[in-house]
Amino acid sequence: MRKTIRNVTAAFVALFLLPLAVQAQGPRTFERNWIEEVVEQVLPSVVNISSVKKVTVNRSPLFSDPFFRDFFGNGVPRERVQQALGSGVIVSGDGYIVTSNHVVSEADEVEVRLSDERVFTAKIIGNDPKSDVAVIKIDAKDLPVIKIGKSSDLRIGSYVLALGNPYGLAGTVTHGIISALGRSGLGITEYENFIQTDAPINPGNSGGALVNMEGELIGINTAILSQSGGNIGIGFAIPVDLVMDIVQSLRKYGRVVRGWLGVTVQEITPEIAEAMELESSQGVLIADVIKGSPAAEAGIRQGDVVVSINGKEVNDPSALQFLVSEIAPSTRVPVTVIRDGDRKTVTVTIGDLSEAEIPRDTYLVEDNRFLEGARVADLIPPLRDSLEVPNNVDGVVVAGVESNSPASSTGLRPGDVIVAINGRKIAGLSEFKELLQSIDGRRMEISIYRQGMILNMTLIR
């Protein structure tokens, strides 16, 4: 009888528990095989990038003080080399490589090391600071090209690999999942629609590949959220669709072409939704329509609530900005708005943001110990729209900052809006010039608008 019971127990284990045990081990075996196969397939397409920027500095910081300059002159300048390490991904067999803009921005020399240890000098084809994407090219043929995936196929929870060169350690691979999609409002770049992942990403991974289970490129690693500078499990990658659109635009036009609607919008809070008797807080409220813009010509009005564009839902201002930017200029798209409680669809011919945002007249600041080297322009409506500057903020926009200039040492960036100097508000370029002429002394207070915040700085020279 006991023998029979033992036989029945063994049969039960064989029929029921053993398959469960095999099933439990199955995913682990699959995962291990998948990682090995994908790494072998993808790693040759990931490169190590080293960029060098030469900066001329004075021998001593004392020479920045006008008192010492009066006695000793400007001193003997010397050259300092700044070096940045990052990663890149080969996207065409004839040498085109995509990377992060901050890896190669303003570099004097860019060097690319392939997985087979060959080293090439690269040429910067173009860059896009607004999305932190850049395209470089090396003189080579028959390179291993990565397979390109689709952003629309991404799912939260999917396994991913991050490949790159953290801290200069070439060929590093880490493993994780997609933690979230469509992350925005982080202040990392102007156009944000990030993939969030817990695959460890560290300094030097920027520009590297984020790939899926099929070994397809789904994103370019660009940033981490960390107080220490190291990985804490929150990393961000630029979706591949956006990356490849920028690559094609830079290769074809030498610049990034983006769509332009011509509106100023604000988020719909529960209070606004209740006041406007809206069913939900979905959409964005049109706060202003730029005269002569694509939106104005299509009949979009102040007070309209945009809920979708080109068939895609709009949930917040960042989403609208991103969706519009992806649409090619001159494309006719449907825009659905809520007006006076009724849904209405209008057809808009999207404009070209790159043409709308270029300042026609700029002023280079000279002979000013604080802002010399800054190039500023009037805050015209297209600039206000593209920079998302509220209507109650006036001033002049920083169109450029010369390297190693007094203005660059203050931390001014292109896109900043100088709203006040020494407590006096600035209405436009003419008033800005007058203010600069009246400034005398070694101290100046400046207020700037940057990404939704007013920053106040006290400059002493």
Protein Blocks (a to p, Z undefined) as FASTA:
>chain_A
ZZmmmmmmmmmmmmmmmmmmmmmmmmmmmmmmmmmmmmmmmmmmpccddddddddddfbf
klmpmklmmmnonojadddddddddddddfbfnopacddfklmgoiabdcdddfkopacd
dddfbdcfknopacdddddehiacdddddfklpcehiacddddjeehighiacddddfbg
hiahkomambdcddcdfbdcdehjgopacddfkopafbdcfbdcdfklpaehiacdddfk
lmmmmmmmmmmnopacdddehpacddddfklmmmnopablgdcddfbdcehiaklmnopa
ehiacfbgehiacfbfklmmmmmmmpcghiacdddddeehiacddddddddfklmmmcfb
dcddehiaklgoiacddddfklmmmnopafkbgcdddfbdcehiaklmnopaehiacfbg
ehiacfblmlmmmmmmmpgcjbdcddddeehiacdddddZZ
